[in-house]
Amino acid sequence: MAEPLTVGLVGAGNIAGVHAAAWKALGARVLVHSLHGAPELAREYGFEVAASLDDVLAGASLVDIVTPSPTHKEVALQAIKAGRDVICEKPLTLTAADSVELSETASAAGVRIYPAHVVRFFPAYVAAHDAVLAGRIGRVAVARFFRVASTPAVADWYRDVARSGGVIMDLMVHDLDQARWFCGDVRTVYAVQNPPTVDGVSPVNVAAHVTLTHTGGAISHLRATWGATGTRFRSGFSVAGERGVLEFSSGTRTGIEEELQSESAGDLLVPATTLYESPYLTQLREFTLALDGGPEPRVTAADGVAAVLLAEAARESMETGRPVEMVEMVEMVEMAELGARS
């Protein structure tokens, strides 16, 4: 019997839980290392605790990075230099230059690095993307994407834009990736934010709006909001073409709801939908199959580079008040793609 895949899970914050559940479902052996929370996470999922990153690299063949954004590059470089494949939560790094560096370093070391842009694995987005590719709505003219979440900026590192990238790099980066996935490469980026960032400190509650003009002629409008603490997470899109419109909002219930009588006191049960498996599980399965010789996954290091580059351009546009021409985008993405293929 083949030995189970051994994964080094680096980080034990909120997003680590969904990665942990997916690895458990895939039957992986998991070594958890984090400055905080590793014993609790390991105990919950039946994993092992690694005392140091060196212990992770010594025992794992694949490293899954779920640490805060400013640490991604350092941890990934250590894993790559140890000859380990890497999966890294978004954003891949905080600058496109650093993301290209990771891609090129991985290629030179003969390993792969994949950014965890999990929205590409959510069924509604997959269905709409497939419909666009099949030409069901004709050529895309206008696409709109939105994403709203309870503010994480009560934590100091999120408010430090140099460390988090602010609401665009942290939250909108998903939809920047989606806009490019649906509509192709980008020619110009224009962005505004309210309230503005002052002296590198993000407001706690903030909304950013970004307009992308794509090389194929489509225009994308994106909105990302860090709302008041307790704001219910919502996301969605509207993609309009010559022959139709595709729309989705997570605020619209499309699954099965049950109201079950219970002898216990309290509200009636309204379970989460069970119509499809966790997109995080789908994502990690696709990555591991690719690393085991299967087809390339639907998201690669080049896509991670492109999303970070668009987020950088949006921040530059906010600071200058002018659109940013993406003259270097194709070149940087091609560099990452060549690195991934070599």
NORGI-V691889 format. One record per residue. N is the residue number from 1. OMEGA is omega in radians with two decimals (999 if undefined). Layout:
BEGIN
N:OMEGA  N:OMEGA
END
This chain:
BEGIN
1:-3.12  2:3.09  3:3.10  4:3.05  5:3.07  6:-3.07  7:2.98  8:3.13  9:-3.07  10:-3.07  11:-3.10  12:3.12  13:-3.02  14:-3.07  15:-3.14  16:-3.10  17:-3.13  18:3.03  19:-3.13  20:3.14  21:3.14  22:3.12  23:3.11  24:3.12  25:3.13  26:3.09  27:-3.11  28:2.89  29:-3.01  30:3.01  31:-3.08  32:3.02  33:3.09  34:3.07  35:3.14  36:2.95  37:-3.10  38:-3.13  39:-3.12  40:3.14  41:-3.14  42:-3.14  43:-3.10  44:-3.03  45:-3.14  46:3.13  47:3.10  48:3.11  49:3.03  50:-3.03  51:-3.07  52:3.06  53:3.09  54:3.10  55:3.08  56:-3.07  57:3.12  58:-3.01  59:-3.04  60:3.06  61:-3.11  62:-3.14  63:3.12  64:-3.03  65:3.13  66:3.14  67:3.06  68:-3.02  69:-3.06  70:-3.14  71:-3.03  72:-3.06  73:-3.08  74:-3.12  75:-3.13  76:3.13  77:3.11  78:3.13  79:-3.14  80:-3.13  81:3.06  82:3.11  83:-3.11  84:2.97  85:-3.02  86:2.86  87:-3.03  88:3.07  89:3.10  90:-0.27  91:-3.11  92:2.95  93:-3.13  94:3.05  95:3.13  96:3.13  97:3.11  98:3.12  99:3.06  100:3.11  101:3.12  102:-3.13  103:-3.12  104:3.13  105:3.10  106:3.13  107:-3.14  108:-3.13  109:3.14  110:3.11  111:-3.14  112:2.99  113:-3.11  114:3.08  115:-3.07  116:3.04  117:-2.92  118:-3.12  119:3.07  120:-3.10  121:3.09  122:-2.99  123:-3.11  124:3.13  125:3.10  126:-3.12  127:3.14  128:3.12  129:3.13  130:3.12  131:3.09  132:-3.12  133:-3.14  134:3.10  135:-3.04  136:3.09  137:-3.10  138:-3.14  139:-3.13  140:3.09  141:-3.09  142:3.05  143:3.11  144:3.12  145:3.06  146:-3.12  147:-3.10  148:-3.14  149:3.00  150:-3.04  151:2.97  152:-2.97  153:2.99  154:3.00  155:-2.96  156:-3.02  157:3.09  158:-3.12  159:3.10  160:-3.03  161:3.09  162:-3.11  163:-3.10  164:-3.02  165:3.11  166:-3.03  167:-3.12  168:-3.11  169:-3.06  170:-3.02  171:-3.09  172:-3.10  173:3.08  174:-3.07  175:2.97  176:3.08  177:-3.14  178:3.14  179:3.12  180:3.13  181:-3.12  182:-2.89  183:3.10  184:-3.08  185:-2.96  186:3.12  187:3.13  188:3.13  189:3.04  190:-3.04  191:2.99  192:3.14  193:3.11  194:-0.15  195:-3.12  196:2.99  197:-3.12  198:3.12  199:3.07  200:-3.12  201:3.14  202:2.96  203:3.09  204:3.08  205:-2.98  206:3.05  207:3.09  208:3.11  209:-3.12  210:3.06  211:3.12  212:2.93  213:-3.06  214:-3.09  215:3.11  216:3.08  217:3.14  218:3.05  219:3.11  220:3.03  221:-3.09  222:3.08  223:3.07  224:-3.07  225:2.85  226:-3.09  227:3.12  228:3.11  229:-3.10  230:3.09  231:3.14  232:-3.14  233:3.08  234:3.04  235:3.12  236:-3.13  237:2.95  238:-3.09  239:-3.06  240:3.09  241:-3.09  242:-3.03  243:3.14  244:-3.08  245:3.03  246:-3.09  247:3.06  248:2.98  249:-3.14  250:3.11  251:3.10  252:-3.08  253:3.13  254:-3.14  255:-3.13  256:3.05  257:3.11  258:2.99  259:-3.01  260:3.08  261:-3.11  262:3.11  263:-3.13  264:3.11  265:3.07  266:-3.11  267:3.04  268:-3.08  269:2.99  270:-3.02  271:3.04  272:-3.14  273:3.08  274:-3.06  275:3.13  276:-3.12  277:3.13  278:3.06  279:3.10  280:3.07  281:3.11  282:-3.12  283:-3.08  284:3.06  285:-3.12  286:3.10  287:-3.08  288:3.07  289:3.10  290:-3.14  291:3.13  292:3.08  293:3.12  294:-3.13  295:3.11  296:3.13  297:-3.09  298:3.08  299:-3.07  300:3.11  301:3.14  302:3.09  303:3.07  304:3.09  305:-3.08  306:-3.13  307:3.12  308:3.13  309:3.11  310:3.11  311:3.07  312:-3.12  313:3.11  314:3.11  315:3.10  316:3.13  317:3.11  318:-3.08  319:-3.06  320:-3.07  321:-3.10  322:3.02  323:3.11  324:3.10  325:-3.06  326:-3.07  327:-3.08  328:-2.99  329:-3.09  330:-3.13  331:-3.11  332:3.13  333:3.10  334:3.09  335:3.14  336:3.13  337:3.11  338:3.11  339:-3.11  340:-3.08  341:-3.03  342:999
END
